[in-house]
């Protein structure tokens, strides 16, 4: 059963952290309002009827009001992440603004869906959680604005990256299961030297066909998904106390320099600065970073 820590509530917006120990037990739940779940570590399954969605770092998973679902948490060590909840009037306001910009959002179609987000958006998820944990009373404006921006970016990502598939319903279901299997394999073995040939052999598909299916359903190549996952695990681990060299090796990079280069390309700042921003004493620098992201959006 997931444990929730409410970090912020105000004006129809809530920000919560969750943590769940790893267990294959299935629990039933329902969403009280619209919810946007951003996994930061581990894996959890959301089951709606006969459909299972695997939520991993790098994605946002959507929840609708009164939606009944089941969850399980298969990874050793469990999973954790951040949830933003917004009431219906706030969602309608956001959808209206997105529509005015030319993107079409159908709230009814969010059931059982997830979308993959840009790395800098995911850095803002960590920033939101850190800011809300540190000084929620003094940073209410920053927290509310960042939370609403994350909701809007999540809806835009879903509207612009929906996979196109001209195959039959049965084939699409099979492809989705294969993609879920690849995501689980990468989450379990991301620190290893994985090859396309080895991954394809594990799921019983040819390299080309697997790469095509994975990109069609996620919008990402397998290599990019793996690299993003390693960087997100590094981001989540910045305040673990590890120096950057052992941290780099732990998540699958060959050196401190390799991690720093890849991290900077993805997130727009070196891991040393990200560590300062996300630390308990980094509130002022974190606020400046979030405002800088806001200006660039």
C-alpha positions in Angstrom: 0.0 0.0 0.0 1.4 3.4 -1.0 2.1 5.9 1.7 1.4 9.6 0.8 3.0 12.7 2.3 1.0 15.8 1.6 3.4 18.6 0.8 1.2 21.4 -0.3 -2.6 22.2 -0.6 -4.2 25.4 -1.7 -6.5 26.9 -4.4 -7.6 23.5 -5.8 -4.1 22.2 -6.1 -2.4 19.5 -4.0 1.2 18.2 -4.2 2.0 14.9 -2.6 5.0 12.5 -2.4 4.4 8.8 -2.4 6.5 5.8 -1.4 5.5 2.2 -1.6 7.6 -0.9 -0.6 8.0 -3.4 -3.4 5.2 -6.0 -3.4 3.3 -7.9 -6.0 0.1 -7.6 -3.9 -2.7 -5.9 -5.8 -4.6 -3.1 -4.1 -7.7 -1.4 -5.3 -8.2 2.4 -5.2 -10.0 5.3 -6.9 -8.9 8.8 -7.7 -10.7 11.6 -5.8 -9.9 14.3 -8.5 -7.7 14.6 -11.6 -4.3 13.3 -10.7 -0.9 13.5 -12.5 1.6 10.9 -11.1 5.3 11.4 -11.8 7.3 8.3 -10.9 10.9 9.2 -9.7 12.1 5.7 -8.8 11.0 2.1 -9.3 8.0 0.8 -11.2 4.3 0.4 -10.5 1.5 -1.2 -12.5 -1.9 0.5 -12.9 -4.6 -1.9 -14.0 -7.9 -0.8 -15.6 -10.0 -3.7 -16.4 -7.9 -5.9 -18.8 -5.4 -3.2 -19.5 -2.1 -2.8 -17.6 0.0 0.3 -17.8 3.6 0.3 -16.5 4.6 3.6 -14.9 8.3 4.3 -14.8 10.6 7.4 -14.3 10.3 9.7 -17.2 6.6 9.5 -17.7 3.4 11.0 -16.3 0.4 8.7 -15.5 -3.1 10.2 -15.6 -5.9 9.6 -13.2 -9.5 10.7 -13.6 -12.1 11.5 -10.9 -13.9 8.4 -9.5 -11.8 6.2 -11.7 -11.5 2.7 -10.1 -8.2 1.0 -10.6 -5.7 -1.5 -9.2 -2.0 -1.1 -8.5 0.9 -3.4 -7.9 4.5 -2.6 -7.1 6.8 -5.4 -8.5 10.3 -3.9 -8.1 12.5 -4.7 -5.1 13.0 -1.6 -3.1 9.6 -0.3 -4.1 8.8 2.9 -5.9 8.4 6.6 -5.1 7.3 9.8 -6.9 5.3 13.0 -6.8 1.6 13.5 -7.5 -0.1 16.7 -8.5 -3.9 16.8 -8.0 -6.2 19.5 -9.3 -9.9 20.0 -9.1 -12.2 20.0 -12.1 -12.6 23.8 -12.4 -8.8 24.2 -12.5 -8.4 21.4 -15.1 -11.0 23.1 -17.3 -9.2 26.4 -17.1 -5.9 24.7 -18.1 -7.5 22.8 -21.0 -9.0 26.0 -22.2 -5.7 27.8 -22.2 -4.0 24.8 -24.0 -6.8 24.8 -26.6 -6.2 28.5 -27.3 -2.6 27.6 -28.1 -3.8 25.1 -30.8 -3.4 21.8 -28.9 -6.5 19.6 -28.5 -7.0 17.9 -25.2 -9.8 15.3 -24.6 -10.0 14.6 -20.9 -12.2 11.6 -21.5 -9.3 9.9 -23.4 -6.8 10.2 -20.5 -8.2 6.9 -19.0 -5.3 4.4 -18.8 -2.8 6.6 -20.5 0.7 7.8 -19.8 2.9 10.3 -21.6 6.7 10.7 -21.7 8.0 14.1 -20.7 11.0 16.2 -21.6 14.0 15.8 -19.2 13.9 19.5 -18.1 10.2 19.0 -17.3 11.2 16.1 -15.1 13.8 18.2 -13.3 11.0 20.6 -12.5 9.1 17.7 -10.9 12.1 17.2 -8.5 12.3 20.9 -8.0 8.6 21.1 -7.1 8.9 18.3 -4.5 12.0 19.8 -3.0 10.6 23.2 -2.7 7.3 22.0 -1.2 9.2 19.9 1.3 11.5 22.7 2.4 9.4 25.8 2.8 5.8 25.3 1.7 4.5 28.4 3.5 7.1 30.8 2.2 7.0 29.4 -1.4 3.3 29.0 -2.1 3.4 31.1 -5.3 6.3 29.2 -6.8 4.8 25.8 -5.8 1.4 26.6 -7.3 2.8 28.0 -10.5 5.2 25.1 -11.0 2.5 22.5 -10.3 0.1 24.1 -12.8 2.8 24.3 -15.4 3.6 20.6 -14.9 -0.1 19.7 -15.4 -0.3 21.8 -18.6 3.0 20.3 -20.0 1.7 16.8 -19.2 -1.5 17.4 -21.1 0.4 18.9 -24.0 2.7 16.0 -24.1 -0.2 13.6 -24.3 -1.9 15.6 -27.0 1.2 15.8 -29.2 2.8 12.4 -28.7 -0.1 9.9 -28.9 1.2 6.7 -30.7 -0.2 6.0 -34.1 -0.9 2.3 -34.8 -2.7 1.0 -37.8 -2.5 -2.7 -36.7 -5.4 -4.7 -35.3 -6.5 -4.4 -31.7 -5.0 -7.8 -30.9 -1.7 -6.9 -32.4 -1.7 -3.5 -30.6 -2.3 -5.3 -27.3 0.6 -7.7 -28.0 2.9 -4.8 -28.9 2.0 -2.9 -25.7 2.9 -6.0 -23.7 6.3 -6.2 -25.4 7.0 -2.5 -24.8 6.0 -3.0 -21.1 8.4 -5.9 -20.9 11.3 -3.8 -22.3 10.6 -1.0 -19.8 10.7 -3.5 -17.0 13.9 -5.1 -18.2 15.6 -1.6 -18.4 14.4 -0.6 -15.0 15.8 -3.8 -13.5 19.2 -3.8 -15.5 19.8 -0.2 -16.4 23.3 -0.2 -14.8 24.5 -3.1 -17.1 25.9 -2.8 -20.7 22.7 -3.5 -22.5 22.5 -4.1 -26.3 19.6 -4.0 -28.7 20.4 -7.6 -29.7 20.3 -8.8 -26.1 17.0 -6.9 -25.3 15.4 -8.2 -28.5 16.5 -11.7 -27.6 15.0 -11.4 -24.1 11.5 -10.5 -25.5 11.6 -12.7 -28.6 11.5 -10.1 -31.3 13.9 -9.1 -34.1 16.0 -6.0 -33.4 14.5 -3.9 -36.1 10.9 -4.9 -35.3 11.3 -4.3 -31.6 13.0 -0.9 -32.2 10.1 0.1 -34.5 7.4 -1.0 -32.0 9.1 0.7 -29.0 9.4 4.0 -30.8 5.9 3.9 -32.1 4.4 3.4 -28.6 6.7 5.6 -26.6 8.0 8.2 -29.0 11.5 7.3 -27.9 14.2 5.0 -29.2 15.3 2.2 -26.8 18.7 3.8 -26.4 17.2 7.2 -25.5 14.8 5.6 -23.0 17.7 3.8 -21.4 19.9 6.9 -21.3 17.0 9.0 -19.9 16.3 6.4 -17.2 19.9 6.4 -16.1 19.9 10.2 -15.8 16.7 10.2 -13.9 18.0 7.6 -11.4 21.1 9.8 -11.0 18.9 12.9 -10.5 16.9 11.0 -7.8 20.2 9.9 -6.1 22.0 13.3 -6.0 21.2 13.8 -2.3 22.1 10.2 -1.4 25.6 11.3 -0.2 27.5 9.5 -3.0 30.2 11.4 -4.8 29.5 11.8 -8.5 32.1 9.3 -9.6 30.6 6.3 -7.8 27.1 7.6 -8.6 28.0 7.6 -12.3 29.2 4.0 -12.2 26.2 2.9 -10.2 23.7 4.1 -12.8 25.6 2.8 -15.8 27.9 5.7 -16.9 31.6 5.0 -17.5 32.9 8.0 -15.6 32.2 11.3 -13.7 32.8 13.2 -16.9 30.5 11.0 -18.9 27.7 11.6 -16.4 28.3 15.3 -16.2 28.2 15.7 -20.0 25.0 13.7 -20.5 23.4 15.3 -17.5 24.1 18.8 -18.7 22.8 18.0 -22.2 19.5 16.7 -20.8 18.8 19.0 -17.9 20.7 22.2 -18.9 22.9 22.3 -15.8 25.7 20.2 -14.3 24.8 17.6 -11.6 26.8 19.5 -9.0 24.4 22.5 -9.4 21.3 20.3 -9.4 22.5 18.8 -6.2 22.8 22.2 -4.6 19.4 23.3 -5.8 17.7 20.1 -4.5 19.5 20.2 -1.1 17.7 21.4 2.1 19.8 24.6 1.9 19.3 25.3 -1.8 15.8 26.9 -1.6 16.9 30.3 -3.1 18.9 28.8 -6.0 16.1 26.3 -6.7 13.5 29.2 -6.9 15.8 31.0 -9.4 16.1 27.8 -11.4 12.4 27.3 -11.6 11.8 30.9 -12.6 14.5 30.6 -15.3 12.7 27.5 -16.7 9.4 29.5 -16.6 10.9 32.3 -18.7 12.2 29.8 -21.3 8.9 28.0 -21.6 
